[in-house]
Each structure stands twice: as structure tokens, then as C-alpha cells.
Amino acid sequence: MKKSRAKEDNPVTSVIRPILLGVGVGVVACLMLLLLSTFAFVSSKHIPRNAMAVLTLVIAAVSSFVTGLVAAKALGKRGLLCGALAGGVLFLICLICGAVWVGAPSPAGSMTRLAVMALGGGLGGFFAVRKR
């Protein structure tokens, strides 16, 4: 049976599907990096508590970079915008999960994390579609 052309040419689904794929990979990458950092904190008694906030911000940047990379590679064009959108969606997921389990985050911290994750996702998307 043939697929209808309306489903294939729908611009909304052709953009949302790669973004959701990138966000799914980014969530897995974020969880794996957080697990590794948890083991590092537990096994080492010499890591200062203040380093935890910086480390989580670095993990957010790296995972949003991976998110943007996968999303833009799947879309194949408009890497900066696609990556930034994917990083923003990953930020919303992290924000909602953090608000549910920890409580309301500070607005300044949330804005910083949004900027870092959107920038990380945009950079990942840029590098995914860059021509060599």
C-alpha cells in the first residue's frame, strides 16, 4: 500500500521527529553522565560540594550538544535552529523533572541552564550539518 504524499510532505512531522529523536538520545546521554558523576562523587571523598553545581551544568551542556548533533543530523538541514530547539526541549524535560523531584528551581539558575542548553544544542546542530 502506498503512503499518502500528505504524510511524507508534512513539514511539522518532518521537523518534530528528528527533534524527538535527538531529545531521546540526549536524555539517555544525560542520565549516563549523571550516573558516572554520581559514582565519582560517592567513591571520592575529596570533591567539594560546590563542584556539583558546575558539574551538572557541564553535563547539561554536553548532553544538549549530543541532542543537537543527533537531531540536526537526522533532519539534515538548519542545524543551528534544530539543535537549539532540541536543546530547549531537553531543558524543559530537565526543568520539569527537577521541579517534581527537588522543588522549584531558582529563576536565575533556570535561565542560565536554558542559555547553556540552547547554545550547546545549537552548536551540536551546527557541527552536524557543517560541510567540510
C-alpha positions in Angstrom: 0.0 0.0 0.0 1.3 3.4 -0.9 1.8 6.1 1.7 0.0 9.3 1.1 2.0 12.3 0.0 0.4 14.5 2.7 2.1 12.4 5.4 5.5 12.5 3.7 5.5 16.2 2.9 4.1 17.4 6.3 6.8 19.9 7.5 5.7 19.7 11.1 6.3 16.0 11.4 9.5 16.2 9.4 10.9 18.6 11.9 9.4 17.2 15.1 10.5 13.6 14.5 14.3 14.4 14.4 14.0 16.7 17.4 12.3 14.0 19.4 14.9 11.5 18.3 17.7 13.9 19.4 16.0 14.6 22.7 15.6 10.9 23.4 19.3 10.3 22.8 20.1 13.4 24.9 18.1 12.2 27.8 20.0 8.9 27.7 23.3 10.7 27.5 22.4 13.0 30.4 21.3 10.0 32.5 24.5 8.1 31.8 26.7 11.2 32.5 24.8 11.9 35.8 25.3 8.2 36.8 29.0 8.4 36.1 29.3 11.7 38.1 27.3 10.1 41.0 29.7 7.2 41.2 32.6 9.7 41.1 31.1 11.7 44.0 30.4 8.6 46.0 33.7 7.0 45.5 35.8 10.1 46.1 35.6 11.9 49.3 37.7 14.9 48.2 35.3 16.5 45.7 33.9 19.8 47.1 30.2 20.2 47.2 30.3 23.4 45.2 31.7 21.4 42.3 28.3 19.6 41.9 26.5 22.7 40.5 29.3 23.3 38.0 29.4 19.6 37.0 25.7 19.4 36.4 25.9 22.5 34.2 28.7 20.9 32.2 26.7 17.7 31.9 23.7 19.7 30.7 25.9 21.3 28.1 27.4 18.1 26.9 24.0 16.3 26.7 22.4 19.1 24.9 25.3 19.1 22.4 24.6 15.5 21.8 20.9 16.2 21.5 21.5 18.9 18.9 24.0 16.8 17.0 21.6 13.8 16.6 18.6 16.0 15.9 20.3 18.1 13.2 22.0 15.0 11.7 18.5 13.3 11.4 17.0 16.5 9.8 19.9 17.2 7.6 19.4 21.0 7.4 19.0 24.1 9.6 21.4 22.7 12.2 21.6 25.7 14.5 17.9 26.2 14.8 17.1 22.4 15.0 19.8 21.9 17.7 18.7 24.9 19.7 15.1 23.7 19.7 16.2 20.2 20.7 18.3 21.7 23.5 15.4 23.8 24.6 13.1 20.7 24.7 15.7 18.9 26.7 15.9 21.9 29.1 12.1 21.7 29.6 12.3 18.0 30.4 15.1 18.6 32.9 13.2 21.6 34.4 10.0 19.6 34.9 11.8 16.6 36.3 13.8 18.8 38.7 10.7 20.7 39.8 8.9 17.4 40.5 11.7 15.7 42.5 13.6 18.6 44.1 11.2 21.6 44.1 11.0 24.9 42.3 14.4 25.9 40.8 15.7 29.5 41.1 14.9 31.7 38.1 18.5 32.8 37.6 19.7 29.2 37.6 17.0 28.2 35.2 17.8 31.0 32.8 21.5 30.1 32.9 20.7 26.4 32.2 18.4 27.4 29.4 21.0 29.5 27.8 23.7 26.8 28.2 21.5 24.1 26.9 20.1 26.0 23.9 23.7 27.1 23.0 25.0 23.6 23.4 22.2 22.2 21.2 22.7 24.9 18.6 26.5 24.2 18.5 25.8 20.4 18.2 23.4 21.1 15.3 25.8 23.4 13.6 28.6 20.8 13.7 26.1 18.1 12.5 25.2 19.9 9.2 28.5 21.7 8.6 30.0 20.9 5.2 33.7 20.1 5.2 
